[in-house]
Amino acid sequence: MSENNKENKSKADDVHVSDGLAELLEVSEQLTEEEVQKAAEDAKQAVEDAKNHPHH
């Protein structure tokens, strides 16, 4: 009987860990979107700078 309780506990732990991972993934996706947007803005700014200050 104690073995069965151990198994149930580990399943509950797995579910808890899965929830934590799902949350982490969600947060990392949001960060990634922000980073992509920032990188796009930086690239756009670099193009504008290059247009305004030609190197030739």
C-alpha positions as CSV (number, residue, x, y, z in Angstrom):
1,M,0.0,0.0,0.0
2,S,2.8,2.4,0.8
3,E,4.2,1.8,-2.7
4,N,1.0,2.8,-4.2
5,N,1.1,6.1,-2.3
6,K,4.6,6.7,-3.5
7,E,3.4,6.2,-7.1
8,N,0.5,8.7,-6.7
9,K,2.8,11.3,-5.1
10,S,5.3,11.1,-8.0
11,K,2.4,11.5,-10.5
12,A,1.3,14.6,-8.6
13,D,4.9,15.9,-8.7
14,D,5.1,15.3,-12.4
15,V,1.9,17.3,-12.9
16,H,3.2,20.1,-10.8
17,V,6.5,20.1,-12.7
18,S,4.6,20.2,-16.0
19,D,2.6,23.2,-14.9
20,G,5.9,24.9,-13.9
21,L,7.4,24.1,-17.3
22,A,4.4,25.4,-19.1
23,E,4.6,28.6,-17.2
24,L,8.3,29.0,-17.9
25,L,7.6,28.3,-21.6
26,E,4.9,30.9,-21.7
27,V,7.2,33.5,-20.1
28,S,10.1,32.7,-22.4
29,E,7.8,33.0,-25.4
30,Q,6.8,36.5,-24.3
31,L,10.4,37.5,-23.7
32,T,11.3,36.1,-27.1
33,E,8.6,38.1,-28.8
34,E,9.8,41.3,-27.1
35,E,13.4,40.5,-28.0
36,V,12.4,39.9,-31.6
37,Q,10.5,43.2,-31.7
38,K,13.5,45.1,-30.2
39,A,15.9,43.5,-32.6
40,A,13.6,44.5,-35.5
41,E,13.5,48.1,-34.2
42,D,17.3,48.1,-33.8
43,A,17.7,46.8,-37.4
44,K,15.3,49.4,-38.7
45,Q,17.3,52.1,-36.8
46,A,20.5,50.8,-38.3
47,V,19.1,51.0,-41.8
48,E,17.9,54.6,-41.1
49,D,21.4,55.5,-39.8
50,A,23.0,53.9,-42.8
51,K,20.7,55.9,-45.1
52,N,21.5,59.2,-43.3
53,H,25.2,58.5,-43.0
54,P,26.6,56.8,-46.1
55,H,30.0,55.3,-45.7
56,H,31.2,56.0,-49.2
